Amino acid sequence: MTADAPQRAALRGRRLVLGVTGSIAAYKAVSLLRALTAEGASVSVVMTRSATRFVTPLTFEVLSGAPVTTDLFEAHQEMKHLSIPEQADAVLVAPATANFLAKAAVGLADDVLSTMLLTARCPLVVAPAMDGDMWNHPTVVRHVAELRARGVAVIDPDEGPLASGRIAQGRLASEDKILEAVRQAVMPRADWRGQRVLVSAGPTQEALDPVRFLSNRSSGKMGYAVAEAARDRGAEVVLVTGPTALPPPAGMAVVTVTTAQEMADALSQRFAWATVVVMAAAVADFRPTEPARQKIKKQGQSRLSLELEPAPDILAMLSAMRTSQLLIGFAAETEDLVPHAQAKLLAKGLDLIVANDVTRVGAGFGSDDNAAVVLSRTGPPREFGLMPKRRLADELLTAALELARAGTVSRPMTVTE
């Protein structure tokens, strides 16, 4: 944006719930409320009993121009625990204590704010704040992971001086970070509008005989997450998928294939249409030279030998066909993650490659989460810790746009600002 005016009205007409919990950072919620209302939002403030020990409800009431809800039983009389979240476009909890994170993660509803979460069907944004080493405590880490897996936008706290005088990660995230998270929650991004994205996903299957095949453990979840993220950010998407148990995503063309050759054919036929190609599929490297025409019998055989030949190298094929497409590959590795991915990036002529260690607990094939290192031919590697695959997909799309806008892709796609 080139001016403040559009951003100042970014939340005009939006109804938000601001939940405030019992943290010393509760005073920062006052400034946050002013910023939300300055952007045009209508804000209903909900405070836990502990929060009222730090800032009075009257402060929020004066600034919001609406009554502040603090008591579950008073709220229940007017059904506010139902009506307020039902009318909201998003719920923001800032600051959120470790105690609140625990209750939200397990579904405990013992006050008005935690009860509202169970009735809310709108996006939830949470900005934690806590002292000491609480943020890195295994229980807090587990609760945050659970919330993120359910689609909650949890904003990592900043590192710096805490109320105790210690220097650690636990400070409430900056107001700008919180506001941006709220904007993204209520206004889906359209920064990929105008792009045509071709995504491959899932495994391939290479027949040994009419009933058996060679394949791998890919579930297709990462590729599907990329396709859905691109769709939700305004792109036109074609998904070419190998055999998976996933339902076809809505809002895009879905092409189903089985073998590496079928996937190569489907992608090459649509390659000229695309502005961005994301090869997330786990394509077979080898296939049987001559699949048996009939089922191979065990009887009379003490040992079976298979003759294999290379399957089509789809990435190399697409790289050779490039005109202006941005080409993104994946590297599933079990050792020497970055060196192997870097070699593949250069050998295949890719713009970006997403490298992940499939032996890592919680991030392998079939998992809902992933951790990855994103490499380009310019700039340092970008490491993303364990997170839901959909969130990683968004991080990848953002990295791709940044690369394109910087003009450092080998054959740059057209980017609409």
Helices and strands as residue ranges (DSSP letters): H 4-8, E 15-20, G 24-27, H 28-38, E 42-47, G 51-53, H 57-64, H 72-77, H 80-86, E 90-96, H 98-106, H 112-119, E 124-128, G 134-136, H 138-149, E 153-154, E 158-161, E 167-171, H 175-186, E 196-201, E 206-207, E 213-214, H 221-232, E 236-241, E 253-256, H 260-270, G 271-273, E 276-279, E 286-288, E 308-310, H 314-321, E 326-333, H 337-347, E 352-357, E 369-376, E 382-388, H 389-405
